[in-house]
Amino acid sequence: MPIYEYHCTACGADFEKLVFGSNPEVTCEKCGSAGTEKKMSRFGTGRSSGADSSGTSGGSGCGGCSSSSCAGCH
């Protein structure tokens, strides 16, 4: 069962939802509005925020720095 990220167009809240089925009706957890949009998550695309198009990186998994830890990239 996948977890998707959503954005509410009514109140601007971002939230995650465990989804059952292929076309669920998702309402905002904050205001209850049905005006939600599924977001494209970085996890879903298979790319981290600092990854380059070649998929290579320096000393870390980020691709945007040479630190041995992604904690130094933020």
PDB file of N, CA, C and O in Angstrom:
ATOM      1  N   MET A   1       0.840  -1.176   0.000  1.00  0.00           N
ATOM      2  CA  MET A   1       0.000   0.000   0.000  1.00  0.00           C
ATOM      3  C   MET A   1       0.886   1.240   0.000  1.00  0.00           C
ATOM      4  O   MET A   1       1.621   1.480   0.958  1.00  0.00           O
ATOM      5  N   PRO A   2       0.820   2.014  -1.051  1.00  0.00           N
ATOM      6  CA  PRO A   2       1.709   3.176  -1.152  1.00  0.00           C
ATOM      7  C   PRO A   2       1.230   4.370  -0.325  1.00  0.00           C
ATOM      8  O   PRO A   2       0.038   4.548  -0.073  1.00  0.00           O
ATOM      9  N   ILE A   3       2.195   5.167   0.079  1.00  0.00           N
ATOM     10  CA  ILE A   3       1.921   6.430   0.747  1.00  0.00           C
ATOM     11  C   ILE A   3       2.209   7.531  -0.266  1.00  0.00           C
ATOM     12  O   ILE A   3       3.304   7.595  -0.825  1.00  0.00           O
ATOM     13  N   TYR A   4       1.224   8.400  -0.503  1.00  0.00           N
ATOM     14  CA  TYR A   4       1.381   9.496  -1.446  1.00  0.00           C
ATOM     15  C   TYR A   4       1.400  10.824  -0.704  1.00  0.00           C
ATOM     16  O   TYR A   4       0.860  10.945   0.396  1.00  0.00           O
ATOM     17  N   GLU A   5       2.032  11.819  -1.324  1.00  0.00           N
ATOM     18  CA  GLU A   5       2.043  13.172  -0.783  1.00  0.00           C
ATOM     19  C   GLU A   5       0.992  13.985  -1.525  1.00  0.00           C
ATOM     20  O   GLU A   5       0.847  13.865  -2.742  1.00  0.00           O
ATOM     21  N   TYR A   6       0.257  14.816  -0.779  1.00  0.00           N
ATOM     22  CA  TYR A   6      -0.806  15.638  -1.355  1.00  0.00           C
ATOM     23  C   TYR A   6      -0.654  17.088  -0.911  1.00  0.00           C
ATOM     24  O   TYR A   6      -0.029  17.388   0.106  1.00  0.00           O
ATOM     25  N   HIS A   7      -1.249  17.980  -1.710  1.00  0.00           N
ATOM     26  CA  HIS A   7      -1.305  19.407  -1.405  1.00  0.00           C
ATOM     27  C   HIS A   7      -2.761  19.836  -1.481  1.00  0.00           C
ATOM     28  O   HIS A   7      -3.448  19.512  -2.450  1.00  0.00           O
ATOM     29  N   CYS A   8      -3.242  20.558  -0.477  1.00  0.00           N
ATOM     30  CA  CYS A   8      -4.615  21.048  -0.462  1.00  0.00           C
ATOM     31  C   CYS A   8      -4.654  22.417  -1.135  1.00  0.00           C
ATOM     32  O   CYS A   8      -3.934  23.334  -0.739  1.00  0.00           O
ATOM     33  N   THR A   9      -5.496  22.545  -2.150  1.00  0.00           N
ATOM     34  CA  THR A   9      -5.610  23.822  -2.864  1.00  0.00           C
ATOM     35  C   THR A   9      -6.446  24.828  -2.080  1.00  0.00           C
ATOM     36  O   THR A   9      -6.391  26.024  -2.368  1.00  0.00           O
ATOM     37  N   ALA A  10      -7.216  24.370  -1.099  1.00  0.00           N
ATOM     38  CA  ALA A  10      -8.052  25.270  -0.309  1.00  0.00           C
ATOM     39  C   ALA A  10      -7.269  25.963   0.813  1.00  0.00           C
ATOM     40  O   ALA A  10      -7.363  27.179   0.973  1.00  0.00           O
ATOM     41  N   CYS A  11      -6.500  25.193   1.587  1.00  0.00           N
ATOM     42  CA  CYS A  11      -5.814  25.786   2.740  1.00  0.00           C
ATOM     43  C   CYS A  11      -4.284  25.789   2.612  1.00  0.00           C
ATOM     44  O   CYS A  11      -3.598  26.403   3.429  1.00  0.00           O
ATOM     45  N   GLY A  12      -3.749  25.108   1.596  1.00  0.00           N
ATOM     46  CA  GLY A  12      -2.301  25.102   1.374  1.00  0.00           C
ATOM     47  C   GLY A  12      -1.535  24.057   2.164  1.00  0.00           C
ATOM     48  O   GLY A  12      -0.305  24.033   2.120  1.00  0.00           O
ATOM     49  N   ALA A  13      -2.232  23.198   2.881  1.00  0.00           N
ATOM     50  CA  ALA A  13      -1.562  22.177   3.691  1.00  0.00           C
ATOM     51  C   ALA A  13      -0.965  21.084   2.809  1.00  0.00           C
ATOM     52  O   ALA A  13      -1.537  20.716   1.782  1.00  0.00           O
ATOM     53  N   ASP A  14       0.184  20.575   3.220  1.00  0.00           N
ATOM     54  CA  ASP A  14       0.813  19.419   2.588  1.00  0.00           C
ATOM     55  C   ASP A  14       0.730  18.265   3.571  1.00  0.00           C
ATOM     56  O   ASP A  14       0.979  18.442   4.764  1.00  0.00           O
ATOM     57  N   PHE A  15       0.379  17.075   3.073  1.00  0.00           N
ATOM     58  CA  PHE A  15       0.241  15.927   3.962  1.00  0.00           C
ATOM     59  C   PHE A  15       0.468  14.638   3.184  1.00  0.00           C
ATOM     60  O   PHE A  15       0.442  14.624   1.954  1.00  0.00           O
ATOM     61  N   GLU A  16       0.692  13.555   3.924  1.00  0.00           N
ATOM     62  CA  GLU A  16       0.880  12.230   3.332  1.00  0.00           C
ATOM     63  C   GLU A  16      -0.339  11.380   3.657  1.00  0.00           C
ATOM     64  O   GLU A  16      -0.968  11.547   4.702  1.00  0.00           O
ATOM     65  N   LYS A  17      -0.664  10.469   2.749  1.00  0.00           N
ATOM     66  CA  LYS A  17      -1.848   9.631   2.949  1.00  0.00           C
ATOM     67  C   LYS A  17      -1.553   8.225   2.466  1.00  0.00           C
ATOM     68  O   LYS A  17      -1.043   8.037   1.361  1.00  0.00           O
ATOM     69  N   LEU A  18      -1.871   7.235   3.290  1.00  0.00           N
ATOM     70  CA  LEU A  18      -1.793   5.834   2.916  1.00  0.00           C
ATOM     71  C   LEU A  18      -2.994   5.549   2.028  1.00  0.00           C
ATOM     72  O   LEU A  18      -4.133   5.749   2.451  1.00  0.00           O
ATOM     73  N   VAL A  19      -2.761   5.086   0.805  1.00  0.00           N
ATOM     74  CA  VAL A  19      -3.831   4.978  -0.187  1.00  0.00           C
ATOM     75  C   VAL A  19      -4.190   3.522  -0.455  1.00  0.00           C
ATOM     76  O   VAL A  19      -3.318   2.683  -0.684  1.00  0.00           O
ATOM     77  N   PHE A  20      -5.477   3.241  -0.421  1.00  0.00           N
ATOM     78  CA  PHE A  20      -6.021   1.935  -0.759  1.00  0.00           C
ATOM     79  C   PHE A  20      -6.782   2.080  -2.070  1.00  0.00           C
ATOM     80  O   PHE A  20      -7.677   2.920  -2.168  1.00  0.00           O
ATOM     81  N   GLY A  21      -6.447   1.280  -3.080  1.00  0.00           N
ATOM     82  CA  GLY A  21      -7.134   1.375  -4.369  1.00  0.00           C
ATOM     83  C   GLY A  21      -6.393   2.278  -5.338  1.00  0.00           C
ATOM     84  O   GLY A  21      -5.439   2.959  -4.961  1.00  0.00           O
ATOM     85  N   SER A  22      -6.839   2.281  -6.592  1.00  0.00           N
ATOM     86  CA  SER A  22      -6.119   3.023  -7.619  1.00  0.00           C
ATOM     87  C   SER A  22      -6.574   4.470  -7.775  1.00  0.00           C
ATOM     88  O   SER A  22      -5.770   5.309  -8.181  1.00  0.00           O
ATOM     89  N   ASN A  23      -7.827   4.799  -7.472  1.00  0.00           N
ATOM     90  CA  ASN A  23      -8.334   6.158  -7.610  1.00  0.00           C
ATOM     91  C   ASN A  23      -9.110   6.590  -6.366  1.00  0.00           C
ATOM     92  O   ASN A  23     -10.324   6.784  -6.433  1.00  0.00           O
ATOM     93  N   PRO A  24      -8.428   6.742  -5.246  1.00  0.00           N
ATOM     94  CA  PRO A  24      -9.139   7.100  -4.022  1.00  0.00           C
ATOM     95  C   PRO A  24      -9.524   8.582  -4.012  1.00  0.00           C
ATOM     96  O   PRO A  24      -8.849   9.404  -4.632  1.00  0.00           O
ATOM     97  N   GLU A  25     -10.589   8.917  -3.321  1.00  0.00           N
ATOM     98  CA  GLU A  25     -10.931  10.313  -3.106  1.00  0.00           C
ATOM     99  C   GLU A  25     -10.240  10.744  -1.821  1.00  0.00           C
ATOM    100  O   GLU A  25     -10.534  10.218  -0.747  1.00  0.00           O
ATOM    101  N   VAL A  26      -9.331  11.689  -1.926  1.00  0.00           N
ATOM    102  CA  VAL A  26      -8.531  12.116  -0.778  1.00  0.00           C
ATOM    103  C   VAL A  26      -8.993  13.496  -0.341  1.00  0.00           C
ATOM    104  O   VAL A  26      -9.087  14.420  -1.149  1.00  0.00           O
ATOM    105  N   THR A  27      -9.278  13.623   0.950  1.00  0.00           N
ATOM    106  CA  THR A  27      -9.653  14.921   1.511  1.00  0.00           C
ATOM    107  C   THR A  27      -8.529  15.421   2.411  1.00  0.00           C
ATOM    108  O   THR A  27      -7.764  14.636   2.973  1.00  0.00           O
ATOM    109  N   CYS A  28      -8.447  16.727   2.535  1.00  0.00           N
ATOM    110  CA  CYS A  28      -7.407  17.365   3.333  1.00  0.00           C
ATOM    111  C   CYS A  28      -7.574  16.994   4.801  1.00  0.00           C
ATOM    112  O   CYS A  28      -8.682  17.030   5.337  1.00  0.00           O
ATOM    113  N   GLU A  29      -6.473  16.639   5.444  1.00  0.00           N
ATOM    114  CA  GLU A  29      -6.500  16.284   6.863  1.00  0.00           C
ATOM    115  C   GLU A  29      -6.708  17.496   7.755  1.00  0.00           C
ATOM    116  O   GLU A  29      -7.147  17.359   8.897  1.00  0.00           O
ATOM    117  N   LYS A  30      -6.393  18.696   7.239  1.00  0.00           N
ATOM    118  CA  LYS A  30      -6.491  19.911   8.045  1.00  0.00           C
ATOM    119  C   LYS A  30      -7.866  20.563   7.947  1.00  0.00           C
ATOM    120  O   LYS A  30      -8.466  20.899   8.968  1.00  0.00           O
ATOM    121  N   CYS A  31      -8.379  20.749   6.701  1.00  0.00           N
ATOM    122  CA  CYS A  31      -9.635  21.477   6.540  1.00  0.00           C
ATOM    123  C   CYS A  31     -10.784  20.631   5.998  1.00  0.00           C
ATOM    124  O   CYS A  31     -11.928  21.083   5.992  1.00  0.00           O
ATOM    125  N   GLY A  32     -10.496  19.402   5.540  1.00  0.00           N
ATOM    126  CA  GLY A  32     -11.535  18.518   5.041  1.00  0.00           C
ATOM    127  C   GLY A  32     -11.922  18.735   3.587  1.00  0.00           C
ATOM    128  O   GLY A  32     -12.831  18.069   3.091  1.00  0.00           O
ATOM    129  N   SER A  33     -11.258  19.647   2.894  1.00  0.00           N
ATOM    130  CA  SER A  33     -11.576  19.934   1.496  1.00  0.00           C
ATOM    131  C   SER A  33     -11.225  18.748   0.600  1.00  0.00           C
ATOM    132  O   SER A  33     -10.253  18.035   0.849  1.00  0.00           O
ATOM    133  N   ALA A  34     -12.028  18.546  -0.444  1.00  0.00           N
ATOM    134  CA  ALA A  34     -11.736  17.505  -1.436  1.00  0.00           C
ATOM    135  C   ALA A  34     -10.836  18.046  -2.542  1.00  0.00           C
ATOM    136  O   ALA A  34     -10.467  17.303  -3.451  1.00  0.00           O
ATOM    137  N   GLY A  35     -10.478  19.323  -2.479  1.00  0.00           N
ATOM    138  CA  GLY A  35      -9.612  19.951  -3.482  1.00  0.00           C
ATOM    139  C   GLY A  35      -8.142  19.674  -3.196  1.00  0.00           C
ATOM    140  O   GLY A  35      -7.407  20.566  -2.772  1.00  0.00           O
ATOM    141  N   THR A  36      -7.718  18.434  -3.430  1.00  0.00           N
ATOM    142  CA  THR A  36      -6.332  18.050  -3.188  1.00  0.00           C
ATOM    143  C   THR A  36      -5.662  17.636  -4.487  1.00  0.00           C
ATOM    144  O   THR A  36      -6.312  17.160  -5.418  1.00  0.00           O
ATOM    145  N   GLU A  37      -4.357  17.825  -4.532  1.00  0.00           N
ATOM    146  CA  GLU A  37      -3.555  17.428  -5.686  1.00  0.00           C
ATOM    147  C   GLU A  37      -2.441  16.516  -5.230  1.00  0.00           C
ATOM    148  O   GLU A  37      -1.793  16.777  -4.217  1.00  0.00           O
ATOM    149  N   LYS A  38      -2.212  15.440  -5.978  1.00  0.00           N
ATOM    150  CA  LYS A  38      -1.107  14.539  -5.654  1.00  0.00           C
ATOM    151  C   LYS A  38       0.192  15.234  -6.047  1.00  0.00           C
ATOM    152  O   LYS A  38       0.310  15.762  -7.152  1.00  0.00           O
ATOM    153  N   LYS A  39       1.164  15.232  -5.139  1.00  0.00           N
ATOM    154  CA  LYS A  39       2.455  15.858  -5.409  1.00  0.00           C
ATOM    155  C   LYS A  39       3.424  14.836  -5.982  1.00  0.00           C
ATOM    156  O   LYS A  39       3.275  13.637  -5.746  1.00  0.00           O
ATOM    157  N   MET A  40       4.398  15.294  -6.721  1.00  0.00           N
ATOM    158  CA  MET A  40       5.475  14.441  -7.212  1.00  0.00           C
ATOM    159  C   MET A  40       6.572  14.458  -6.157  1.00  0.00           C
ATOM    160  O   MET A  40       7.239  15.474  -5.964  1.00  0.00           O
ATOM    161  N   SER A  41       6.753  13.344  -5.484  1.00  0.00           N
ATOM    162  CA  SER A  41       7.755  13.299  -4.431  1.00  0.00           C
ATOM    163  C   SER A  41       9.120  12.940  -4.993  1.00  0.00           C
ATOM    164  O   SER A  41       9.220  12.290  -6.033  1.00  0.00           O
ATOM    165  N   ARG A  42      10.169  13.364  -4.305  1.00  0.00           N
ATOM    166  CA  ARG A  42      11.531  13.027  -4.734  1.00  0.00           C
ATOM    167  C   ARG A  42      11.752  11.529  -4.652  1.00  0.00           C
ATOM    168  O   ARG A  42      12.463  10.963  -5.482  1.00  0.00           O
ATOM    169  N   PHE A  43      11.154  10.875  -3.661  1.00  0.00           N
ATOM    170  CA  PHE A  43      11.294   9.435  -3.534  1.00  0.00           C
ATOM    171  C   PHE A  43      10.656   8.747  -4.739  1.00  0.00           C
ATOM    172  O   PHE A  43      11.208   7.785  -5.273  1.00  0.00           O
ATOM    173  N   GLY A  44       9.515   9.230  -5.156  1.00  0.00           N
ATOM    174  CA  GLY A  44       8.788   8.643  -6.275  1.00  0.00           C
ATOM    175  C   GLY A  44       9.519   8.764  -7.601  1.00  0.00           C
ATOM    176  O   GLY A  44       9.340   7.922  -8.482  1.00  0.00           O
ATOM    177  N   THR A  45      10.338   9.795  -7.757  1.00  0.00           N
ATOM    178  CA  THR A  45      11.066   9.978  -9.002  1.00  0.00           C
ATOM    179  C   THR A  45      12.375   9.208  -9.013  1.00  0.00           C
ATOM    180  O   THR A  45      12.982   9.043 -10.072  1.00  0.00           O
ATOM    181  N   GLY A  46      12.822   8.734  -7.857  1.00  0.00           N
ATOM    182  CA  GLY A  46      14.065   7.977  -7.790  1.00  0.00           C
ATOM    183  C   GLY A  46      15.308   8.831  -7.831  1.00  0.00           C
ATOM    184  O   GLY A  46      16.405   8.323  -8.060  1.00  0.00           O
ATOM    185  N   ARG A  47      15.152  10.133  -7.609  1.00  0.00           N
ATOM    186  CA  ARG A  47      16.295  11.039  -7.629  1.00  0.00           C
ATOM    187  C   ARG A  47      16.313  11.856  -6.349  1.00  0.00           C
ATOM    188  O   ARG A  47      15.267  12.282  -5.861  1.00  0.00           O
ATOM    189  N   SER A  48      17.498  12.071  -5.812  1.00  0.00           N
ATOM    190  CA  SER A  48      17.609  12.930  -4.644  1.00  0.00           C
ATOM    191  C   SER A  48      17.699  14.373  -5.105  1.00  0.00           C
ATOM    192  O   SER A  48      17.885  14.633  -6.294  1.00  0.00           O
ATOM    193  N   SER A  49      17.570  15.311  -4.185  1.00  0.00           N
ATOM    194  CA  SER A  49      17.523  16.722  -4.547  1.00  0.00           C
ATOM    195  C   SER A  49      18.809  17.208  -5.191  1.00  0.00           C
ATOM    196  O   SER A  49      18.768  18.170  -5.958  1.00  0.00           O
ATOM    197  N   GLY A  50      19.939  16.592  -4.917  1.00  0.00           N
ATOM    198  CA  GLY A  50      21.189  17.064  -5.471  1.00  0.00           C
ATOM    199  C   GLY A  50      21.754  16.173  -6.553  1.00  0.00           C
ATOM    200  O   GLY A  50      22.891  16.380  -6.978  1.00  0.00           O
ATOM    201  N   ALA A  51      21.002  15.190  -7.014  1.00  0.00           N
ATOM    202  CA  ALA A  51      21.527  14.253  -8.003  1.00  0.00           C
ATOM    203  C   ALA A  51      21.692  14.930  -9.354  1.00  0.00           C
ATOM    204  O   ALA A  51      20.857  15.736  -9.764  1.00  0.00           O
ATOM    205  N   ASP A  52      22.770  14.597 -10.036  1.00  0.00           N
ATOM    206  CA  ASP A  52      22.943  15.126 -11.382  1.00  0.00           C
ATOM    207  C   ASP A  52      22.393  14.128 -12.393  1.00  0.00           C
ATOM    208  O   ASP A  52      22.039  13.006 -12.032  1.00  0.00           O
ATOM    209  N   SER A  53      22.323  14.530 -13.645  1.00  0.00           N
ATOM    210  CA  SER A  53      21.671  13.691 -14.647  1.00  0.00           C
ATOM    211  C   SER A  53      22.450  12.427 -14.966  1.00  0.00           C
ATOM    212  O   SER A  53      21.874  11.473 -15.490  1.00  0.00           O
ATOM    213  N   SER A  54      23.738  12.391 -14.667  1.00  0.00           N
ATOM    214  CA  SER A  54      24.514  11.199 -14.974  1.00  0.00           C
ATOM    215  C   SER A  54      24.399  10.140 -13.887  1.00  0.00           C
ATOM    216  O   SER A  54      24.782   8.987 -14.085  1.00  0.00           O
ATOM    217  N   GLY A  55      23.863  10.547 -12.730  1.00  0.00           N
ATOM    218  CA  GLY A  55      23.713   9.600 -11.635  1.00  0.00           C
ATOM    219  C   GLY A  55      24.999   9.398 -10.851  1.00  0.00           C
ATOM    220  O   GLY A  55      25.040   8.566  -9.946  1.00  0.00           O
ATOM    221  N   THR A  56      26.042  10.137 -11.177  1.00  0.00           N
ATOM    222  CA  THR A  56      27.295  10.029 -10.440  1.00  0.00           C
ATOM    223  C   THR A  56      27.317  11.051  -9.331  1.00  0.00           C
ATOM    224  O   THR A  56      26.582  12.037  -9.369  1.00  0.00           O
ATOM    225  N   SER A  57      28.153  10.820  -8.350  1.00  0.00           N
ATOM    226  CA  SER A  57      28.256  11.758  -7.251  1.00  0.00           C
ATOM    227  C   SER A  57      29.685  11.802  -6.762  1.00  0.00           C
ATOM    228  O   SER A  57      30.532  11.000  -7.156  1.00  0.00           O
ATOM    229  N   GLY A  58      29.925  12.771  -5.884  1.00  0.00           N
ATOM    230  CA  GLY A  58      31.234  12.878  -5.272  1.00  0.00           C
ATOM    231  C   GLY A  58      31.390  11.800  -4.224  1.00  0.00           C
ATOM    232  O   GLY A  58      31.250  10.617  -4.535  1.00  0.00           O
ATOM    233  N   GLY A  59      31.677  12.178  -2.984  1.00  0.00           N
ATOM    234  CA  GLY A  59      31.854  11.209  -1.924  1.00  0.00           C
ATOM    235  C   GLY A  59      30.563  10.842  -1.222  1.00  0.00           C
ATOM    236  O   GLY A  59      30.572   9.992  -0.332  1.00  0.00           O
ATOM    237  N   SER A  60      29.456  11.458  -1.595  1.00  0.00           N
ATOM    238  CA  SER A  60      28.203  11.190  -0.905  1.00  0.00           C
ATOM    239  C   SER A  60      27.131  10.739  -1.878  1.00  0.00           C
ATOM    240  O   SER A  60      27.363  10.680  -3.085  1.00  0.00           O
ATOM    241  N   GLY A  61      25.963  10.422  -1.353  1.00  0.00           N
ATOM    242  CA  GLY A  61      24.842  10.047  -2.194  1.00  0.00           C
ATOM    243  C   GLY A  61      24.107  11.244  -2.761  1.00  0.00           C
ATOM    244  O   GLY A  61      23.200  11.073  -3.576  1.00  0.00           O
ATOM    245  N   CYS A  62      24.471  12.450  -2.355  1.00  0.00           N
ATOM    246  CA  CYS A  62      23.764  13.650  -2.803  1.00  0.00           C
ATOM    247  C   CYS A  62      24.137  14.043  -4.227  1.00  0.00           C
ATOM    248  O   CYS A  62      23.269  14.470  -4.988  1.00  0.00           O
ATOM    249  N   GLY A  63      25.367  13.914  -4.595  1.00  0.00           N
ATOM    250  CA  GLY A  63      25.813  14.350  -5.911  1.00  0.00           C
ATOM    251  C   GLY A  63      26.110  15.827  -5.962  1.00  0.00           C
ATOM    252  O   GLY A  63      26.714  16.296  -6.927  1.00  0.00           O
ATOM    253  N   GLY A  64      25.704  16.581  -4.948  1.00  0.00           N
ATOM    254  CA  GLY A  64      25.889  18.021  -4.965  1.00  0.00           C
ATOM    255  C   GLY A  64      27.039  18.488  -4.095  1.00  0.00           C
ATOM    256  O   GLY A  64      27.343  19.681  -4.073  1.00  0.00           O
ATOM    257  N   CYS A  65      27.684  17.587  -3.383  1.00  0.00           N
ATOM    258  CA  CYS A  65      28.794  17.984  -2.526  1.00  0.00           C
ATOM    259  C   CYS A  65      29.784  16.836  -2.397  1.00  0.00           C
ATOM    260  O   CYS A  65      29.543  15.731  -2.884  1.00  0.00           O
ATOM    261  N   SER A  66      30.882  17.109  -1.745  1.00  0.00           N
ATOM    262  CA  SER A  66      31.881  16.045  -1.575  1.00  0.00           C
ATOM    263  C   SER A  66      31.921  15.548  -0.132  1.00  0.00           C
ATOM    264  O   SER A  66      32.830  14.808   0.244  1.00  0.00           O
ATOM    265  N   SER A  67      30.947  15.949   0.673  1.00  0.00           N
ATOM    266  CA  SER A  67      30.867  15.513   2.053  1.00  0.00           C
ATOM    267  C   SER A  67      30.593  14.012   2.116  1.00  0.00           C
ATOM    268  O   SER A  67      29.989  13.457   1.198  1.00  0.00           O
ATOM    269  N   SER A  68      31.018  13.363   3.164  1.00  0.00           N
ATOM    270  CA  SER A  68      30.743  11.935   3.314  1.00  0.00           C
ATOM    271  C   SER A  68      29.371  11.688   3.915  1.00  0.00           C
ATOM    272  O   SER A  68      28.948  10.541   4.054  1.00  0.00           O
ATOM    273  N   SER A  69      28.668  12.770   4.275  1.00  0.00           N
ATOM    274  CA  SER A  69      27.332  12.660   4.862  1.00  0.00           C
ATOM    275  C   SER A  69      26.411  13.703   4.238  1.00  0.00           C
ATOM    276  O   SER A  69      26.820  14.845   4.025  1.00  0.00           O
ATOM    277  N   CYS A  70      25.179  13.319   3.945  1.00  0.00           N
ATOM    278  CA  CYS A  70      24.218  14.278   3.382  1.00  0.00           C
ATOM    279  C   CYS A  70      23.820  15.339   4.411  1.00  0.00           C
ATOM    280  O   CYS A  70      23.255  16.366   4.036  1.00  0.00           O
ATOM    281  N   ALA A  71      24.099  15.118   5.683  1.00  0.00           N
ATOM    282  CA  ALA A  71      23.770  16.105   6.699  1.00  0.00           C
ATOM    283  C   ALA A  71      24.519  17.408   6.442  1.00  0.00           C
ATOM    284  O   ALA A  71      24.043  18.480   6.815  1.00  0.00           O
ATOM    285  N   GLY A  72      25.682  17.326   5.811  1.00  0.00           N
ATOM    286  CA  GLY A  72      26.452  18.520   5.504  1.00  0.00           C
ATOM    287  C   GLY A  72      25.919  19.277   4.302  1.00  0.00           C
ATOM    288  O   GLY A  72      26.322  20.418   4.075  1.00  0.00           O
ATOM    289  N   CYS A  73      25.026  18.680   3.528  1.00  0.00           N
ATOM    290  CA  CYS A  73      24.481  19.318   2.330  1.00  0.00           C
ATOM    291  C   CYS A  73      23.338  20.261   2.646  1.00  0.00           C
ATOM    292  O   CYS A  73      23.023  21.139   1.842  1.00  0.00           O
ATOM    293  N   HIS A  74      22.726  20.102   3.774  1.00  0.00           N
ATOM    294  CA  HIS A  74      21.523  20.900   4.090  1.00  0.00           C
ATOM    295  C   HIS A  74      21.967  22.118   4.778  1.00  0.00           C
ATOM    296  O   HIS A  74      21.142  22.953   5.148  1.00  0.00           O
TER     297      HIS A  74
END
